[in-house]
Amino acid sequence: MIAEAMSPALLPLVPILLLFFFVLPVALLATAFWIWMIISAVQNKGLTDSERIAWVLVVALLHLLGAIIYFFAGHSKRNTPIAPG
């Protein structure tokens, strides 16, 4: 419907505009979320050192999927203090 309303000269710009206004912002948000989760995993005082290393590796190697997994599984331990010992 939109393509029919556009002039033929503007039709080749549709993929570029789609990339610029949708894909690029989503990619930037995903990258920012990924960096936030890596920083959170490194600074998380509720995790032991070995758990912290494991989470950093999961987030770093699985990128967005790892960041989402950490957000729901490991990020919640952020306010839980480590038991002394």
Residue frames as qw, qx, qy, qz and C-alpha x, y, z in Angstrom:
[[0.000, 0.887, 0.462, 0.000, 0.00, 0.00, 0.00],
 [0.269, -0.835, 0.118, 0.466, 2.78, 2.45, 0.90],
 [0.454, -0.190, 0.606, 0.625, 4.85, 1.35, -2.08],
 [0.309, 0.602, 0.648, 0.349, 1.95, 2.13, -4.41],
 [0.064, -0.960, -0.250, 0.112, 1.67, 5.67, -3.05],
 [0.431, -0.640, 0.307, 0.558, 5.39, 6.38, -3.51],
 [0.520, 0.758, -0.257, -0.298, 6.91, 7.62, -6.68],
 [0.967, 0.187, -0.080, 0.152, 9.07, 5.07, -8.53],
 [0.394, 0.681, -0.391, 0.478, 12.16, 7.19, -7.88],
 [0.359, -0.600, 0.485, -0.525, 11.80, 6.78, -4.09],
 [0.960, -0.105, -0.111, -0.237, 11.13, 3.04, -4.15],
 [0.762, 0.262, -0.466, 0.365, 14.83, 2.03, -3.96],
 [0.007, 0.520, -0.459, 0.720, 15.15, 4.11, -0.77],
 [0.778, -0.425, -0.116, -0.447, 12.67, 1.97, 1.17],
 [0.897, -0.133, -0.340, 0.251, 15.23, -0.66, 2.33],
 [0.413, 0.309, -0.323, 0.793, 17.67, 2.08, 3.34],
 [0.355, -0.494, 0.099, -0.788, 15.00, 3.93, 5.30],
 [0.886, -0.336, -0.243, -0.210, 13.89, 0.68, 6.94],
 [0.771, 0.056, -0.375, 0.511, 17.48, 0.00, 7.93],
 [0.198, 0.382, -0.248, 0.868, 18.03, 3.50, 9.23],
 [0.424, -0.408, 0.104, -0.802, 14.79, 3.91, 11.20],
 [0.893, -0.288, -0.047, -0.343, 14.20, 0.38, 12.49],
 [0.931, 0.057, -0.267, 0.241, 17.15, -1.99, 12.30],
 [0.409, 0.470, -0.367, 0.691, 19.84, 0.46, 13.40],
 [0.378, -0.556, 0.287, -0.683, 18.03, 1.67, 16.57],
 [0.941, -0.255, -0.038, -0.220, 17.15, -1.91, 17.55],
 [0.835, 0.224, -0.307, 0.398, 20.78, -2.98, 17.05],
 [0.149, 0.546, -0.370, 0.737, 22.02, -0.04, 19.12],
 [0.643, -0.486, 0.182, -0.563, 19.58, -0.83, 21.93],
 [0.985, -0.080, -0.151, -0.006, 20.57, -4.51, 21.88],
 [0.644, 0.366, -0.366, 0.564, 24.25, -3.60, 22.06],
 [0.161, -0.570, 0.329, -0.735, 23.66, -1.16, 24.92],
 [0.851, -0.360, 0.053, -0.379, 21.69, -3.86, 26.79],
 [0.927, 0.124, -0.269, 0.232, 24.51, -6.35, 26.18],
 [0.364, 0.471, -0.405, 0.694, 27.13, -3.95, 27.54],
 [0.473, -0.534, 0.219, -0.666, 24.91, -3.16, 30.55],
 [0.953, -0.233, -0.057, -0.185, 24.56, -6.89, 31.34],
 [0.771, 0.261, -0.364, 0.451, 28.32, -7.49, 31.07],
 [0.051, 0.515, -0.379, 0.768, 28.99, -4.59, 33.47],
 [0.708, -0.430, 0.096, -0.552, 26.25, -5.87, 35.77],
 [0.969, -0.054, -0.235, 0.048, 27.74, -9.37, 35.79],
 [0.569, 0.363, -0.408, 0.616, 31.21, -8.05, 36.59],
 [0.077, -0.418, 0.360, -0.831, 29.97, -5.81, 39.42],
 [0.743, -0.390, -0.329, -0.432, 27.38, -8.22, 40.86],
 [0.098, -0.497, 0.707, -0.494, 28.27, -8.66, 44.56],
 [0.807, -0.115, 0.314, -0.486, 25.64, -11.39, 44.94],
 [0.925, 0.318, -0.206, -0.035, 27.71, -13.82, 42.87],
 [0.753, -0.475, 0.312, 0.333, 30.82, -15.76, 43.80],
 [0.046, -0.660, 0.511, 0.548, 33.93, -15.21, 41.70],
 [0.255, -0.020, 0.902, 0.349, 33.40, -18.42, 39.72],
 [0.309, 0.667, 0.669, -0.110, 29.73, -17.56, 39.07],
 [0.103, 0.853, -0.039, -0.511, 30.76, -14.07, 37.99],
 [0.122, -0.442, 0.716, 0.527, 33.30, -15.45, 35.51],
 [0.296, 0.270, 0.901, 0.167, 30.76, -17.96, 34.18],
 [0.263, 0.793, 0.479, -0.268, 28.10, -15.26, 33.68],
 [0.041, 0.766, -0.297, -0.568, 30.54, -12.92, 31.95],
 [0.179, -0.206, 0.852, 0.446, 31.50, -15.74, 29.57],
 [0.299, 0.504, 0.810, -0.012, 27.84, -16.62, 28.91],
 [0.209, 0.867, 0.237, -0.387, 26.92, -12.99, 28.18],
 [0.048, -0.683, 0.479, 0.549, 30.06, -12.34, 26.11],
 [0.189, -0.141, 0.891, 0.388, 29.82, -15.51, 24.00],
 [0.194, 0.497, 0.842, 0.084, 26.05, -15.63, 23.48],
 [0.065, 0.191, 0.178, 0.963, 25.67, -11.87, 23.00],
 [0.439, -0.258, -0.045, -0.859, 22.00, -10.82, 23.16],
 [0.794, -0.244, -0.506, -0.232, 20.72, -14.28, 24.09],
 [0.606, -0.075, -0.572, 0.548, 23.26, -14.51, 26.92],
 [0.015, -0.180, 0.238, -0.954, 22.35, -11.01, 28.11],
 [0.628, -0.294, -0.237, -0.680, 18.65, -11.92, 28.20],
 [0.796, -0.198, -0.566, 0.081, 19.39, -15.17, 30.08],
 [0.417, 0.018, -0.488, 0.766, 21.55, -13.29, 32.59],
 [0.244, -0.304, 0.026, -0.921, 18.91, -10.58, 33.03],
 [0.753, -0.320, -0.230, -0.526, 16.30, -13.14, 34.10],
 [0.901, -0.173, -0.382, 0.112, 18.51, -15.70, 35.89],
 [0.683, -0.059, -0.318, 0.655, 21.58, -13.96, 37.34],
 [0.072, 0.492, -0.011, 0.868, 20.73, -10.28, 37.53],
 [0.600, -0.639, -0.261, -0.405, 18.22, -10.91, 40.34],
 [0.809, -0.316, -0.307, 0.389, 21.07, -12.00, 42.66],
 [0.328, 0.579, -0.106, 0.738, 22.39, -8.45, 42.53],
 [0.359, -0.657, 0.166, -0.641, 20.79, -7.49, 45.86],
 [0.931, -0.341, -0.123, -0.049, 21.60, -10.78, 47.58],
 [0.113, -0.816, 0.558, -0.097, 24.76, -10.53, 49.67],
 [0.699, 0.259, -0.662, 0.077, 27.28, -13.37, 49.57],
 [0.813, -0.573, -0.085, -0.058, 27.37, -15.45, 52.75],
 [0.095, -0.824, 0.553, -0.081, 30.66, -14.96, 54.61],
 [0.861, -0.242, 0.448, -0.015, 33.12, -17.77, 54.34]]
